[in-house]
């Protein structure tokens, strides 16, 4: 089975649509959605409606910190631009869309996989998986062989060996990693809707179970249209610029 893992869509219709099309063309049979469907982008309602369709078709989906902020209140640690978009987004969503966000769990499991927005050790503390020790703590909190998360907006992978050693990989576009039996992995899917690694192409991961293979995809999309929508909605210009520059 081929599983497409998509994180941090952030209201970016063009990026999400491009990732879904790309994954389906490559044989994706199932989807896991790792949160932050809203925030930053100008099409939160459209994104949530697509998430609902995927969940109804069997996809796994979890809650992200921006989703929670729309439901409750922004974290004091959110920057002013993010807080402004949260307030705008709350007014854009209807009751059914808010209810969909409110129904999402912090984590989902499927077989030997765990899906979470930020980390498995403390899902609502929203810690980033940047370092080996962060990944090790997250892996130690679960028996899952494969932990998939988002939040960091840059694709990466961590391998935990049986002897406790951990290696950090920074995959390039199109890179595939063969998963050796007996090793455990934490995989950061990158951001579909707001990449921050200097590459504006949308990011997602394909997990081919039968081949025991992870492939990190980058998908070019019409980021100029997505950026123009942000400006037309009166949202902070810097958020539009980030889509164009990928930072």
Biotite code that builds the C-alpha atoms (Angstrom):
import biotite.structure as struc

atoms = struc.array([
    struc.Atom([0.000, 0.000, 0.000], chain_id="A", res_id=1, res_name="UNK", atom_name="CA", element="C"),
    struc.Atom([1.187, 3.494, -0.840], chain_id="A", res_id=2, res_name="UNK", atom_name="CA", element="C"),
    struc.Atom([0.454, 6.085, 1.838], chain_id="A", res_id=3, res_name="UNK", atom_name="CA", element="C"),
    struc.Atom([0.768, 9.811, 1.085], chain_id="A", res_id=4, res_name="UNK", atom_name="CA", element="C"),
    struc.Atom([1.586, 11.885, 4.179], chain_id="A", res_id=5, res_name="UNK", atom_name="CA", element="C"),
    struc.Atom([0.787, 15.595, 3.903], chain_id="A", res_id=6, res_name="UNK", atom_name="CA", element="C"),
    struc.Atom([1.362, 18.208, 6.618], chain_id="A", res_id=7, res_name="UNK", atom_name="CA", element="C"),
    struc.Atom([1.036, 21.954, 7.183], chain_id="A", res_id=8, res_name="UNK", atom_name="CA", element="C"),
    struc.Atom([-1.320, 22.842, 4.328], chain_id="A", res_id=9, res_name="UNK", atom_name="CA", element="C"),
    struc.Atom([-2.073, 26.221, 5.919], chain_id="A", res_id=10, res_name="UNK", atom_name="CA", element="C"),
    struc.Atom([-5.021, 27.274, 3.800], chain_id="A", res_id=11, res_name="UNK", atom_name="CA", element="C"),
    struc.Atom([-3.046, 26.897, 0.565], chain_id="A", res_id=12, res_name="UNK", atom_name="CA", element="C"),
    struc.Atom([-5.511, 25.515, -1.972], chain_id="A", res_id=13, res_name="UNK", atom_name="CA", element="C"),
    struc.Atom([-3.093, 25.456, -4.877], chain_id="A", res_id=14, res_name="UNK", atom_name="CA", element="C"),
    struc.Atom([-0.417, 23.545, -2.964], chain_id="A", res_id=15, res_name="UNK", atom_name="CA", element="C"),
    struc.Atom([-2.827, 21.007, -1.470], chain_id="A", res_id=16, res_name="UNK", atom_name="CA", element="C"),
    struc.Atom([-4.508, 20.317, -4.800], chain_id="A", res_id=17, res_name="UNK", atom_name="CA", element="C"),
    struc.Atom([-1.116, 19.847, -6.463], chain_id="A", res_id=18, res_name="UNK", atom_name="CA", element="C"),
    struc.Atom([0.047, 17.398, -3.781], chain_id="A", res_id=19, res_name="UNK", atom_name="CA", element="C"),
    struc.Atom([-3.153, 15.354, -3.982], chain_id="A", res_id=20, res_name="UNK", atom_name="CA", element="C"),
    struc.Atom([-2.928, 15.132, -7.764], chain_id="A", res_id=21, res_name="UNK", atom_name="CA", element="C"),
    struc.Atom([0.781, 14.260, -7.666], chain_id="A", res_id=22, res_name="UNK", atom_name="CA", element="C"),
    struc.Atom([0.243, 11.543, -5.059], chain_id="A", res_id=23, res_name="UNK", atom_name="CA", element="C"),
    struc.Atom([-2.698, 9.973, -6.858], chain_id="A", res_id=24, res_name="UNK", atom_name="CA", element="C"),
    struc.Atom([-0.782, 9.913, -10.133], chain_id="A", res_id=25, res_name="UNK", atom_name="CA", element="C"),
    struc.Atom([1.914, 7.916, -8.315], chain_id="A", res_id=26, res_name="UNK", atom_name="CA", element="C"),
    struc.Atom([-0.484, 5.361, -6.925], chain_id="A", res_id=27, res_name="UNK", atom_name="CA", element="C"),
    struc.Atom([-1.359, 6.697, -3.477], chain_id="A", res_id=28, res_name="UNK", atom_name="CA", element="C"),
    struc.Atom([-4.052, 4.464, -1.997], chain_id="A", res_id=29, res_name="UNK", atom_name="CA", element="C"),
    struc.Atom([-4.375, 6.137, 1.381], chain_id="A", res_id=30, res_name="UNK", atom_name="CA", element="C"),
    struc.Atom([-3.695, 9.538, 2.954], chain_id="A", res_id=31, res_name="UNK", atom_name="CA", element="C"),
    struc.Atom([-2.526, 10.775, 6.341], chain_id="A", res_id=32, res_name="UNK", atom_name="CA", element="C"),
    struc.Atom([-2.993, 14.473, 7.080], chain_id="A", res_id=33, res_name="UNK", atom_name="CA", element="C"),
    struc.Atom([-0.848, 15.884, 9.862], chain_id="A", res_id=34, res_name="UNK", atom_name="CA", element="C"),
    struc.Atom([-2.565, 19.089, 10.882], chain_id="A", res_id=35, res_name="UNK", atom_name="CA", element="C"),
    struc.Atom([-2.366, 22.848, 10.402], chain_id="A", res_id=36, res_name="UNK", atom_name="CA", element="C"),
    struc.Atom([-4.982, 22.938, 7.677], chain_id="A", res_id=37, res_name="UNK", atom_name="CA", element="C"),
    struc.Atom([-5.492, 26.640, 8.386], chain_id="A", res_id=38, res_name="UNK", atom_name="CA", element="C"),
    struc.Atom([-3.332, 29.671, 9.132], chain_id="A", res_id=39, res_name="UNK", atom_name="CA", element="C"),
    struc.Atom([-1.220, 31.789, 6.761], chain_id="A", res_id=40, res_name="UNK", atom_name="CA", element="C"),
    struc.Atom([-3.180, 31.001, 3.561], chain_id="A", res_id=41, res_name="UNK", atom_name="CA", element="C"),
    struc.Atom([-6.329, 32.448, 2.006], chain_id="A", res_id=42, res_name="UNK", atom_name="CA", element="C"),
    struc.Atom([-8.400, 29.278, 1.357], chain_id="A", res_id=43, res_name="UNK", atom_name="CA", element="C"),
    struc.Atom([-8.970, 27.641, 4.766], chain_id="A", res_id=44, res_name="UNK", atom_name="CA", element="C"),
    struc.Atom([-12.561, 26.636, 4.058], chain_id="A", res_id=45, res_name="UNK", atom_name="CA", element="C"),
    struc.Atom([-11.705, 24.909, 0.785], chain_id="A", res_id=46, res_name="UNK", atom_name="CA", element="C"),
    struc.Atom([-8.880, 23.020, 2.460], chain_id="A", res_id=47, res_name="UNK", atom_name="CA", element="C"),
    struc.Atom([-11.063, 21.842, 5.342], chain_id="A", res_id=48, res_name="UNK", atom_name="CA", element="C"),
    struc.Atom([-13.743, 20.658, 2.923], chain_id="A", res_id=49, res_name="UNK", atom_name="CA", element="C"),
    struc.Atom([-11.150, 18.549, 1.079], chain_id="A", res_id=50, res_name="UNK", atom_name="CA", element="C"),
    struc.Atom([-9.875, 17.190, 4.400], chain_id="A", res_id=51, res_name="UNK", atom_name="CA", element="C"),
    struc.Atom([-13.438, 16.165, 5.262], chain_id="A", res_id=52, res_name="UNK", atom_name="CA", element="C"),
    struc.Atom([-13.776, 14.322, 1.941], chain_id="A", res_id=53, res_name="UNK", atom_name="CA", element="C"),
    struc.Atom([-10.523, 12.471, 2.511], chain_id="A", res_id=54, res_name="UNK", atom_name="CA", element="C"),
    struc.Atom([-11.429, 11.534, 6.088], chain_id="A", res_id=55, res_name="UNK", atom_name="CA", element="C"),
    struc.Atom([-14.820, 10.278, 4.906], chain_id="A", res_id=56, res_name="UNK", atom_name="CA", element="C"),
    struc.Atom([-12.917, 8.100, 2.414], chain_id="A", res_id=57, res_name="UNK", atom_name="CA", element="C"),
    struc.Atom([-10.722, 6.630, 5.161], chain_id="A", res_id=58, res_name="UNK", atom_name="CA", element="C"),
    struc.Atom([-7.829, 9.079, 5.564], chain_id="A", res_id=59, res_name="UNK", atom_name="CA", element="C"),
    struc.Atom([-6.221, 9.645, 8.962], chain_id="A", res_id=60, res_name="UNK", atom_name="CA", element="C"),
    struc.Atom([-6.160, 13.267, 10.131], chain_id="A", res_id=61, res_name="UNK", atom_name="CA", element="C"),
    struc.Atom([-4.873, 14.950, 13.284], chain_id="A", res_id=62, res_name="UNK", atom_name="CA", element="C"),
    struc.Atom([-5.116, 18.391, 14.846], chain_id="A", res_id=63, res_name="UNK", atom_name="CA", element="C"),
    struc.Atom([-2.417, 21.051, 14.448], chain_id="A", res_id=64, res_name="UNK", atom_name="CA", element="C"),
    struc.Atom([-1.573, 24.061, 16.600], chain_id="A", res_id=65, res_name="UNK", atom_name="CA", element="C"),
    struc.Atom([-3.045, 26.574, 14.135], chain_id="A", res_id=66, res_name="UNK", atom_name="CA", element="C"),
    struc.Atom([-6.233, 24.512, 13.973], chain_id="A", res_id=67, res_name="UNK", atom_name="CA", element="C"),
    struc.Atom([-6.462, 24.569, 17.770], chain_id="A", res_id=68, res_name="UNK", atom_name="CA", element="C"),
    struc.Atom([-5.835, 28.319, 17.805], chain_id="A", res_id=69, res_name="UNK", atom_name="CA", element="C"),
    struc.Atom([-8.864, 28.869, 15.559], chain_id="A", res_id=70, res_name="UNK", atom_name="CA", element="C"),
    struc.Atom([-10.977, 26.745, 17.893], chain_id="A", res_id=71, res_name="UNK", atom_name="CA", element="C"),
    struc.Atom([-9.746, 28.289, 21.149], chain_id="A", res_id=72, res_name="UNK", atom_name="CA", element="C"),
    struc.Atom([-7.217, 31.138, 21.157], chain_id="A", res_id=73, res_name="UNK", atom_name="CA", element="C"),
    struc.Atom([-3.809, 31.772, 19.614], chain_id="A", res_id=74, res_name="UNK", atom_name="CA", element="C"),
    struc.Atom([-0.792, 30.784, 21.641], chain_id="A", res_id=75, res_name="UNK", atom_name="CA", element="C"),
    struc.Atom([1.103, 33.747, 23.138], chain_id="A", res_id=76, res_name="UNK", atom_name="CA", element="C"),
    struc.Atom([4.135, 32.364, 21.306], chain_id="A", res_id=77, res_name="UNK", atom_name="CA", element="C"),
    struc.Atom([2.540, 32.891, 17.881], chain_id="A", res_id=78, res_name="UNK", atom_name="CA", element="C"),
    struc.Atom([3.945, 35.831, 15.966], chain_id="A", res_id=79, res_name="UNK", atom_name="CA", element="C"),
    struc.Atom([1.678, 38.787, 15.118], chain_id="A", res_id=80, res_name="UNK", atom_name="CA", element="C"),
    struc.Atom([1.220, 37.720, 11.478], chain_id="A", res_id=81, res_name="UNK", atom_name="CA", element="C"),
    struc.Atom([0.057, 34.256, 12.520], chain_id="A", res_id=82, res_name="UNK", atom_name="CA", element="C"),
    struc.Atom([-2.303, 35.697, 15.131], chain_id="A", res_id=83, res_name="UNK", atom_name="CA", element="C"),
    struc.Atom([-3.820, 38.075, 12.578], chain_id="A", res_id=84, res_name="UNK", atom_name="CA", element="C"),
    struc.Atom([-4.542, 35.212, 10.178], chain_id="A", res_id=85, res_name="UNK", atom_name="CA", element="C"),
    struc.Atom([-6.077, 33.111, 12.958], chain_id="A", res_id=86, res_name="UNK", atom_name="CA", element="C"),
    struc.Atom([-8.566, 35.896, 13.722], chain_id="A", res_id=87, res_name="UNK", atom_name="CA", element="C"),
    struc.Atom([-9.380, 36.283, 10.004], chain_id="A", res_id=88, res_name="UNK", atom_name="CA", element="C"),
    struc.Atom([-9.720, 32.533, 9.520], chain_id="A", res_id=89, res_name="UNK", atom_name="CA", element="C"),
    struc.Atom([-12.168, 32.168, 12.403], chain_id="A", res_id=90, res_name="UNK", atom_name="CA", element="C"),
    struc.Atom([-14.525, 34.553, 10.600], chain_id="A", res_id=91, res_name="UNK", atom_name="CA", element="C"),
    struc.Atom([-14.118, 32.727, 7.290], chain_id="A", res_id=92, res_name="UNK", atom_name="CA", element="C"),
    struc.Atom([-15.139, 29.268, 8.505], chain_id="A", res_id=93, res_name="UNK", atom_name="CA", element="C"),
    struc.Atom([-18.693, 28.045, 8.919], chain_id="A", res_id=94, res_name="UNK", atom_name="CA", element="C"),
    struc.Atom([-19.981, 25.910, 11.785], chain_id="A", res_id=95, res_name="UNK", atom_name="CA", element="C"),
    struc.Atom([-19.479, 22.632, 9.956], chain_id="A", res_id=96, res_name="UNK", atom_name="CA", element="C"),
    struc.Atom([-15.877, 23.474, 9.116], chain_id="A", res_id=97, res_name="UNK", atom_name="CA", element="C"),
    struc.Atom([-15.137, 24.457, 12.704], chain_id="A", res_id=98, res_name="UNK", atom_name="CA", element="C"),
    struc.Atom([-16.814, 21.251, 13.880], chain_id="A", res_id=99, res_name="UNK", atom_name="CA", element="C"),
    struc.Atom([-14.556, 19.195, 11.608], chain_id="A", res_id=100, res_name="UNK", atom_name="CA", element="C"),
    struc.Atom([-11.486, 20.789, 13.193], chain_id="A", res_id=101, res_name="UNK", atom_name="CA", element="C"),
    struc.Atom([-12.944, 20.221, 16.646], chain_id="A", res_id=102, res_name="UNK", atom_name="CA", element="C"),
    struc.Atom([-13.439, 16.519, 15.935], chain_id="A", res_id=103, res_name="UNK", atom_name="CA", element="C"),
    struc.Atom([-9.795, 15.833, 15.119], chain_id="A", res_id=104, res_name="UNK", atom_name="CA", element="C"),
    struc.Atom([-7.622, 13.892, 17.598], chain_id="A", res_id=105, res_name="UNK", atom_name="CA", element="C"),
    struc.Atom([-4.094, 14.778, 18.686], chain_id="A", res_id=106, res_name="UNK", atom_name="CA", element="C"),
    struc.Atom([-2.741, 11.479, 17.344], chain_id="A", res_id=107, res_name="UNK", atom_name="CA", element="C"),
    struc.Atom([-3.868, 8.662, 15.075], chain_id="A", res_id=108, res_name="UNK", atom_name="CA", element="C"),
    struc.Atom([-2.478, 5.154, 14.769], chain_id="A", res_id=109, res_name="UNK", atom_name="CA", element="C"),
    struc.Atom([-2.639, 2.678, 11.926], chain_id="A", res_id=110, res_name="UNK", atom_name="CA", element="C"),
    struc.Atom([-0.761, -0.576, 12.217], chain_id="A", res_id=111, res_name="UNK", atom_name="CA", element="C"),
    struc.Atom([2.883, 0.233, 13.008], chain_id="A", res_id=112, res_name="UNK", atom_name="CA", element="C"),
    struc.Atom([2.469, 3.939, 12.167], chain_id="A", res_id=113, res_name="UNK", atom_name="CA", element="C"),
    struc.Atom([1.714, 6.869, 14.459], chain_id="A", res_id=114, res_name="UNK", atom_name="CA", element="C"),
    struc.Atom([0.582, 10.217, 13.055], chain_id="A", res_id=115, res_name="UNK", atom_name="CA", element="C"),
    struc.Atom([0.917, 13.451, 15.035], chain_id="A", res_id=116, res_name="UNK", atom_name="CA", element="C"),
    struc.Atom([1.322, 17.111, 14.184], chain_id="A", res_id=117, res_name="UNK", atom_name="CA", element="C"),
    struc.Atom([4.415, 17.986, 16.214], chain_id="A", res_id=118, res_name="UNK", atom_name="CA", element="C"),
    struc.Atom([5.736, 15.159, 18.393], chain_id="A", res_id=119, res_name="UNK", atom_name="CA", element="C"),
    struc.Atom([4.562, 11.971, 20.049], chain_id="A", res_id=120, res_name="UNK", atom_name="CA", element="C"),
    struc.Atom([5.998, 12.690, 23.513], chain_id="A", res_id=121, res_name="UNK", atom_name="CA", element="C"),
    struc.Atom([3.769, 15.712, 24.204], chain_id="A", res_id=122, res_name="UNK", atom_name="CA", element="C"),
    struc.Atom([1.476, 16.418, 21.245], chain_id="A", res_id=123, res_name="UNK", atom_name="CA", element="C"),
    struc.Atom([0.067, 19.714, 22.543], chain_id="A", res_id=124, res_name="UNK", atom_name="CA", element="C"),
    struc.Atom([3.376, 21.204, 23.589], chain_id="A", res_id=125, res_name="UNK", atom_name="CA", element="C"),
    struc.Atom([4.081, 21.662, 19.866], chain_id="A", res_id=126, res_name="UNK", atom_name="CA", element="C"),
    struc.Atom([7.822, 21.007, 20.079], chain_id="A", res_id=127, res_name="UNK", atom_name="CA", element="C"),
    struc.Atom([9.734, 20.953, 16.808], chain_id="A", res_id=128, res_name="UNK", atom_name="CA", element="C"),
    struc.Atom([11.665, 17.934, 15.602], chain_id="A", res_id=129, res_name="UNK", atom_name="CA", element="C"),
    struc.Atom([14.925, 19.651, 14.674], chain_id="A", res_id=130, res_name="UNK", atom_name="CA", element="C"),
    struc.Atom([17.500, 17.619, 16.626], chain_id="A", res_id=131, res_name="UNK", atom_name="CA", element="C"),
    struc.Atom([18.312, 13.957, 17.167], chain_id="A", res_id=132, res_name="UNK", atom_name="CA", element="C"),
    struc.Atom([17.453, 14.173, 20.865], chain_id="A", res_id=133, res_name="UNK", atom_name="CA", element="C"),
    struc.Atom([14.007, 15.604, 20.008], chain_id="A", res_id=134, res_name="UNK", atom_name="CA", element="C"),
    struc.Atom([13.317, 12.689, 17.700], chain_id="A", res_id=135, res_name="UNK", atom_name="CA", element="C"),
    struc.Atom([14.615, 10.152, 20.205], chain_id="A", res_id=136, res_name="UNK", atom_name="CA", element="C"),
    struc.Atom([12.292, 11.510, 22.910], chain_id="A", res_id=137, res_name="UNK", atom_name="CA", element="C"),
    struc.Atom([9.351, 11.284, 20.538], chain_id="A", res_id=138, res_name="UNK", atom_name="CA", element="C"),
    struc.Atom([10.166, 7.732, 19.467], chain_id="A", res_id=139, res_name="UNK", atom_name="CA", element="C"),
    struc.Atom([10.647, 6.616, 23.062], chain_id="A", res_id=140, res_name="UNK", atom_name="CA", element="C"),
    struc.Atom([7.093, 7.748, 23.835], chain_id="A", res_id=141, res_name="UNK", atom_name="CA", element="C"),
    struc.Atom([5.544, 5.165, 21.510], chain_id="A", res_id=142, res_name="UNK", atom_name="CA", element="C"),
    struc.Atom([5.964, 1.579, 20.344], chain_id="A", res_id=143, res_name="UNK", atom_name="CA", element="C"),
    struc.Atom([5.210, 2.552, 16.740], chain_id="A", res_id=144, res_name="UNK", atom_name="CA", element="C"),
    struc.Atom([7.862, 1.643, 14.187], chain_id="A", res_id=145, res_name="UNK", atom_name="CA", element="C"),
    struc.Atom([7.184, 4.784, 12.162], chain_id="A", res_id=146, res_name="UNK", atom_name="CA", element="C"),
    struc.Atom([6.238, 8.181, 13.577], chain_id="A", res_id=147, res_name="UNK", atom_name="CA", element="C"),
    struc.Atom([5.122, 10.768, 11.024], chain_id="A", res_id=148, res_name="UNK", atom_name="CA", element="C"),
    struc.Atom([4.904, 14.435, 11.981], chain_id="A", res_id=149, res_name="UNK", atom_name="CA", element="C"),
    struc.Atom([4.866, 17.912, 10.513], chain_id="A", res_id=150, res_name="UNK", atom_name="CA", element="C"),
    struc.Atom([5.114, 21.312, 12.245], chain_id="A", res_id=151, res_name="UNK", atom_name="CA", element="C"),
    struc.Atom([8.784, 21.937, 11.364], chain_id="A", res_id=152, res_name="UNK", atom_name="CA", element="C"),
    struc.Atom([8.049, 22.959, 7.722], chain_id="A", res_id=153, res_name="UNK", atom_name="CA", element="C"),
    struc.Atom([11.292, 21.339, 6.522], chain_id="A", res_id=154, res_name="UNK", atom_name="CA", element="C"),
    struc.Atom([11.443, 17.670, 5.457], chain_id="A", res_id=155, res_name="UNK", atom_name="CA", element="C"),
    struc.Atom([13.759, 15.408, 7.442], chain_id="A", res_id=156, res_name="UNK", atom_name="CA", element="C"),
    struc.Atom([14.043, 11.892, 8.846], chain_id="A", res_id=157, res_name="UNK", atom_name="CA", element="C"),
    struc.Atom([15.568, 10.314, 11.928], chain_id="A", res_id=158, res_name="UNK", atom_name="CA", element="C"),
    struc.Atom([16.555, 6.641, 12.199], chain_id="A", res_id=159, res_name="UNK", atom_name="CA", element="C"),
    struc.Atom([16.745, 4.918, 15.580], chain_id="A", res_id=160, res_name="UNK", atom_name="CA", element="C"),
    struc.Atom([18.829, 1.741, 15.507], chain_id="A", res_id=161, res_name="UNK", atom_name="CA", element="C"),
    struc.Atom([18.417, -1.210, 17.905], chain_id="A", res_id=162, res_name="UNK", atom_name="CA", element="C"),
    struc.Atom([21.571, -0.086, 19.760], chain_id="A", res_id=163, res_name="UNK", atom_name="CA", element="C"),
    struc.Atom([19.965, 3.302, 20.501], chain_id="A", res_id=164, res_name="UNK", atom_name="CA", element="C"),
    struc.Atom([21.967, 5.300, 17.986], chain_id="A", res_id=165, res_name="UNK", atom_name="CA", element="C"),
    struc.Atom([20.096, 7.898, 15.968], chain_id="A", res_id=166, res_name="UNK", atom_name="CA", element="C"),
    struc.Atom([20.945, 9.390, 12.580], chain_id="A", res_id=167, res_name="UNK", atom_name="CA", element="C"),
    struc.Atom([19.475, 12.550, 11.072], chain_id="A", res_id=168, res_name="UNK", atom_name="CA", element="C"),
    struc.Atom([18.805, 12.749, 7.329], chain_id="A", res_id=169, res_name="UNK", atom_name="CA", element="C"),
    struc.Atom([18.044, 15.933, 5.373], chain_id="A", res_id=170, res_name="UNK", atom_name="CA", element="C"),
    struc.Atom([16.483, 14.507, 2.194], chain_id="A", res_id=171, res_name="UNK", atom_name="CA", element="C"),
    struc.Atom([16.610, 16.257, -1.135], chain_id="A", res_id=172, res_name="UNK", atom_name="CA", element="C"),
    struc.Atom([13.713, 16.434, -3.581], chain_id="A", res_id=173, res_name="UNK", atom_name="CA", element="C"),
    struc.Atom([12.862, 12.990, -4.918], chain_id="A", res_id=174, res_name="UNK", atom_name="CA", element="C"),
    struc.Atom([15.135, 11.204, -2.445], chain_id="A", res_id=175, res_name="UNK", atom_name="CA", element="C"),
    struc.Atom([14.079, 7.696, -1.413], chain_id="A", res_id=176, res_name="UNK", atom_name="CA", element="C"),
    struc.Atom([15.138, 5.915, 1.767], chain_id="A", res_id=177, res_name="UNK", atom_name="CA", element="C"),
    struc.Atom([14.965, 2.143, 2.150], chain_id="A", res_id=178, res_name="UNK", atom_name="CA", element="C"),
    struc.Atom([13.654, 1.186, 5.589], chain_id="A", res_id=179, res_name="UNK", atom_name="CA", element="C"),
    struc.Atom([15.780, -1.610, 7.040], chain_id="A", res_id=180, res_name="UNK", atom_name="CA", element="C"),
    struc.Atom([13.948, -4.075, 9.324], chain_id="A", res_id=181, res_name="UNK", atom_name="CA", element="C"),
    struc.Atom([14.671, -3.611, 13.023], chain_id="A", res_id=182, res_name="UNK", atom_name="CA", element="C"),
    struc.Atom([15.091, 0.146, 12.811], chain_id="A", res_id=183, res_name="UNK", atom_name="CA", element="C"),
    struc.Atom([12.551, 2.751, 13.864], chain_id="A", res_id=184, res_name="UNK", atom_name="CA", element="C"),
    struc.Atom([11.946, 6.033, 12.086], chain_id="A", res_id=185, res_name="UNK", atom_name="CA", element="C"),
    struc.Atom([10.595, 9.498, 12.767], chain_id="A", res_id=186, res_name="UNK", atom_name="CA", element="C"),
    struc.Atom([9.687, 11.271, 9.540], chain_id="A", res_id=187, res_name="UNK", atom_name="CA", element="C"),
    struc.Atom([9.003, 15.004, 9.199], chain_id="A", res_id=188, res_name="UNK", atom_name="CA", element="C"),
    struc.Atom([6.900, 15.430, 6.068], chain_id="A", res_id=189, res_name="UNK", atom_name="CA", element="C"),
    struc.Atom([7.798, 19.060, 5.425], chain_id="A", res_id=190, res_name="UNK", atom_name="CA", element="C"),
    struc.Atom([5.107, 21.622, 4.592], chain_id="A", res_id=191, res_name="UNK", atom_name="CA", element="C"),
    struc.Atom([2.722, 21.406, 1.682], chain_id="A", res_id=192, res_name="UNK", atom_name="CA", element="C"),
    struc.Atom([1.417, 24.926, 2.132], chain_id="A", res_id=193, res_name="UNK", atom_name="CA", element="C"),
    struc.Atom([4.380, 26.980, 3.375], chain_id="A", res_id=194, res_name="UNK", atom_name="CA", element="C"),
    struc.Atom([7.838, 25.455, 2.791], chain_id="A", res_id=195, res_name="UNK", atom_name="CA", element="C"),
    struc.Atom([10.671, 27.126, 4.700], chain_id="A", res_id=196, res_name="UNK", atom_name="CA", element="C"),
    struc.Atom([13.809, 25.517, 3.290], chain_id="A", res_id=197, res_name="UNK", atom_name="CA", element="C"),
    struc.Atom([14.369, 27.877, 0.358], chain_id="A", res_id=198, res_name="UNK", atom_name="CA", element="C"),
    struc.Atom([12.411, 25.700, -2.090], chain_id="A", res_id=199, res_name="UNK", atom_name="CA", element="C"),
    struc.Atom([8.891, 27.043, -2.759], chain_id="A", res_id=200, res_name="UNK", atom_name="CA", element="C"),
    struc.Atom([7.662, 23.686, -4.107], chain_id="A", res_id=201, res_name="UNK", atom_name="CA", element="C"),
    struc.Atom([5.125, 21.909, -1.896], chain_id="A", res_id=202, res_name="UNK", atom_name="CA", element="C"),
    struc.Atom([6.449, 19.030, 0.196], chain_id="A", res_id=203, res_name="UNK", atom_name="CA", element="C"),
    struc.Atom([4.974, 15.651, 1.102], chain_id="A", res_id=204, res_name="UNK", atom_name="CA", element="C"),
    struc.Atom([6.125, 12.072, 1.741], chain_id="A", res_id=205, res_name="UNK", atom_name="CA", element="C"),
    struc.Atom([5.089, 8.801, 0.121], chain_id="A", res_id=206, res_name="UNK", atom_name="CA", element="C"),
    struc.Atom([5.439, 5.644, 2.217], chain_id="A", res_id=207, res_name="UNK", atom_name="CA", element="C"),
    struc.Atom([5.437, 2.503, 0.080], chain_id="A", res_id=208, res_name="UNK", atom_name="CA", element="C"),
    struc.Atom([4.868, -0.300, 2.566], chain_id="A", res_id=209, res_name="UNK", atom_name="CA", element="C"),
    struc.Atom([5.368, -3.173, 0.139], chain_id="A", res_id=210, res_name="UNK", atom_name="CA", element="C"),
    struc.Atom([8.748, -1.822, -0.959], chain_id="A", res_id=211, res_name="UNK", atom_name="CA", element="C"),
    struc.Atom([9.660, -0.537, 2.551], chain_id="A", res_id=212, res_name="UNK", atom_name="CA", element="C"),
    struc.Atom([10.500, 2.800, 0.945], chain_id="A", res_id=213, res_name="UNK", atom_name="CA", element="C"),
    struc.Atom([10.062, 6.462, 1.887], chain_id="A", res_id=214, res_name="UNK", atom_name="CA", element="C"),
    struc.Atom([10.150, 9.037, -0.906], chain_id="A", res_id=215, res_name="UNK", atom_name="CA", element="C"),
    struc.Atom([10.304, 12.782, -0.224], chain_id="A", res_id=216, res_name="UNK", atom_name="CA", element="C"),
    struc.Atom([8.481, 14.625, -2.983], chain_id="A", res_id=217, res_name="UNK", atom_name="CA", element="C"),
    struc.Atom([8.563, 18.296, -3.941], chain_id="A", res_id=218, res_name="UNK", atom_name="CA", element="C"),
    struc.Atom([5.702, 19.467, -6.125], chain_id="A", res_id=219, res_name="UNK", atom_name="CA", element="C"),
    struc.Atom([5.826, 22.758, -8.047], chain_id="A", res_id=220, res_name="UNK", atom_name="CA", element="C"),
    struc.Atom([2.512, 24.602, -7.920], chain_id="A", res_id=221, res_name="UNK", atom_name="CA", element="C"),
    struc.Atom([1.095, 28.020, -8.713], chain_id="A", res_id=222, res_name="UNK", atom_name="CA", element="C"),
    struc.Atom([2.517, 29.732, -5.643], chain_id="A", res_id=223, res_name="UNK", atom_name="CA", element="C"),
    struc.Atom([2.088, 33.150, -7.267], chain_id="A", res_id=224, res_name="UNK", atom_name="CA", element="C"),
    struc.Atom([-1.692, 32.714, -7.345], chain_id="A", res_id=225, res_name="UNK", atom_name="CA", element="C"),
    struc.Atom([-1.672, 31.530, -3.729], chain_id="A", res_id=226, res_name="UNK", atom_name="CA", element="C"),
    struc.Atom([0.415, 34.580, -2.763], chain_id="A", res_id=227, res_name="UNK", atom_name="CA", element="C"),
    struc.Atom([-1.865, 36.953, -4.673], chain_id="A", res_id=228, res_name="UNK", atom_name="CA", element="C"),
    struc.Atom([-4.886, 35.568, -2.799], chain_id="A", res_id=229, res_name="UNK", atom_name="CA", element="C"),
    struc.Atom([-3.182, 36.294, 0.517], chain_id="A", res_id=230, res_name="UNK", atom_name="CA", element="C"),
    struc.Atom([-2.662, 39.923, -0.449], chain_id="A", res_id=231, res_name="UNK", atom_name="CA", element="C"),
    struc.Atom([-6.187, 40.251, -1.882], chain_id="A", res_id=232, res_name="UNK", atom_name="CA", element="C"),
    struc.Atom([-7.607, 39.027, 1.443], chain_id="A", res_id=233, res_name="UNK", atom_name="CA", element="C"),
    struc.Atom([-5.741, 41.798, 3.257], chain_id="A", res_id=234, res_name="UNK", atom_name="CA", element="C"),
    struc.Atom([-3.480, 39.362, 5.097], chain_id="A", res_id=235, res_name="UNK", atom_name="CA", element="C"),
    struc.Atom([0.136, 40.249, 5.913], chain_id="A", res_id=236, res_name="UNK", atom_name="CA", element="C"),
    struc.Atom([2.272, 40.751, 2.805], chain_id="A", res_id=237, res_name="UNK", atom_name="CA", element="C"),
    struc.Atom([5.159, 38.867, 4.384], chain_id="A", res_id=238, res_name="UNK", atom_name="CA", element="C"),
    struc.Atom([3.116, 35.659, 4.238], chain_id="A", res_id=239, res_name="UNK", atom_name="CA", element="C"),
    struc.Atom([2.679, 36.043, 0.495], chain_id="A", res_id=240, res_name="UNK", atom_name="CA", element="C"),
    struc.Atom([6.388, 36.672, 0.066], chain_id="A", res_id=241, res_name="UNK", atom_name="CA", element="C"),
    struc.Atom([7.231, 33.501, 2.001], chain_id="A", res_id=242, res_name="UNK", atom_name="CA", element="C"),
    struc.Atom([5.367, 31.389, -0.557], chain_id="A", res_id=243, res_name="UNK", atom_name="CA", element="C"),
    struc.Atom([7.310, 32.929, -3.414], chain_id="A", res_id=244, res_name="UNK", atom_name="CA", element="C"),
    struc.Atom([10.695, 32.606, -1.700], chain_id="A", res_id=245, res_name="UNK", atom_name="CA", element="C"),
    struc.Atom([10.066, 29.366, 0.173], chain_id="A", res_id=246, res_name="UNK", atom_name="CA", element="C"),
    struc.Atom([11.403, 30.714, 3.479], chain_id="A", res_id=247, res_name="UNK", atom_name="CA", element="C"),
])
